[in-house]
Amino acid sequence: MEGMTAEQLKDYDAAMVEWQKEKNEQHKHDLHTLNHCKNGVSDADFKHIEFELKESEHPDNFRIVKEPVGDPQFDEKYHYTVWIEQTSGHPGDNHLGTCCMKISDDEYLMWDYWM
């Protein structure tokens, strides 16, 4: 990169390799979590989860939690609830936060998003 010393380039490259390793590990974890969800819900419910993940635009950091976080938003058409906690931004602007969807009587899929 222009303007960087050889040492800075070396440090940058090392940081990027470490970042990529972390992202790969997170991706593996996310896939494992989604497979857990897919095996625990109906096909129709998993389609709702997939829809909400797409709506989130940049979902990541999937995890299973015991309690949902955020304000419940009920989908009248398909009869499911998504809990959303928006942590920054204003309606219509870029924002980020957390979403949750019920996957069993005592488990919720939670993920982070940014748009």
C-alpha positions in Angstrom: 0.0 0.0 0.0 1.2 3.4 -0.9 3.0 5.3 1.8 3.5 2.3 4.1 6.9 1.1 5.2 8.0 -2.5 4.7 7.4 -3.1 8.4 3.9 -1.6 8.3 3.0 -3.7 5.3 4.2 -6.8 7.1 2.1 -5.9 10.2 -0.9 -5.1 8.0 -0.6 -8.5 6.2 -0.3 -10.3 9.5 -3.4 -8.5 10.9 -5.4 -9.4 7.7 -4.4 -13.1 8.0 -5.5 -13.1 11.6 -8.8 -11.3 10.8 -9.5 -13.8 8.0 -8.9 -16.7 10.4 -11.3 -15.2 12.9 -14.0 -14.6 10.2 -13.6 -18.2 9.0 -14.1 -19.5 12.5 -17.1 -17.3 13.0 -18.6 -18.5 9.7 -18.2 -22.1 10.8 -19.9 -21.3 14.1 -22.7 -19.5 12.3 -23.3 -22.5 10.0 -23.3 -24.9 12.9 -25.9 -22.7 14.7 -28.1 -22.4 11.7 -28.0 -26.2 11.2 -29.1 -26.6 14.8 -32.0 -24.3 14.1 -32.9 -26.1 10.8 -33.0 -29.4 12.5 -35.2 -28.1 15.3 -37.9 -26.2 13.4 -40.4 -26.9 10.6 -39.4 -26.2 7.0 -41.9 -23.3 7.1 -40.4 -21.8 10.2 -36.9 -22.1 8.8 -38.1 -20.2 5.7 -39.2 -17.4 8.0 -35.8 -17.4 9.7 -34.1 -17.3 6.2 -36.3 -14.4 5.2 -35.5 -12.4 8.3 -31.8 -13.1 7.9 -32.0 -11.7 4.3 -33.9 -8.7 5.6 -31.1 -8.1 8.1 -28.8 -7.6 5.1 -25.5 -8.3 7.0 -26.4 -10.9 9.7 -23.6 -12.5 11.8 -22.6 -13.8 15.2 -25.4 -16.3 15.4 -26.1 -17.8 18.8 -28.7 -19.7 20.8 -30.1 -17.9 23.8 -32.7 -18.6 26.4 -34.5 -15.3 26.3 -35.2 -12.9 23.4 -33.8 -9.4 23.4 -35.6 -6.4 22.0 -39.1 -5.4 21.2 -41.4 -8.1 19.7 -42.7 -7.5 16.2 -45.4 -9.9 15.2 -45.8 -10.8 11.5 -49.6 -10.7 11.0 -49.4 -12.6 7.6 -47.3 -15.5 8.7 -47.9 -15.5 12.4 -44.4 -15.4 13.9 -42.5 -12.9 16.1 -39.1 -11.3 15.6 -37.6 -9.4 18.6 -35.5 -6.5 17.4 -33.2 -4.3 19.4 -31.9 -1.4 17.4 -28.8 0.0 19.0 -28.0 2.9 16.7 -29.4 4.9 13.8 -32.8 6.4 13.0 -35.6 5.0 11.0 -34.6 5.3 7.3 -30.9 5.6 8.2 -28.1 3.0 8.5 -28.5 1.1 11.7 -27.4 -2.0 13.6 -28.7 -4.1 16.4 -29.8 -7.6 17.4 -32.7 -9.9 16.2 -34.1 -13.0 17.9 -36.6 -15.6 16.7 -38.0 -18.5 18.7 -36.8 -22.0 17.7 -38.1 -24.0 20.6 -39.9 -23.6 23.9 -36.7 -22.5 25.6 -34.4 -21.4 22.8 -34.1 -18.4 20.5 -31.8 -17.8 17.6 -30.1 -14.4 18.1 -27.9 -12.6 15.5 -26.4 -9.2 15.0 -27.2 -7.1 12.0 -26.3 -3.9 10.3 -27.9 -2.2 7.4 
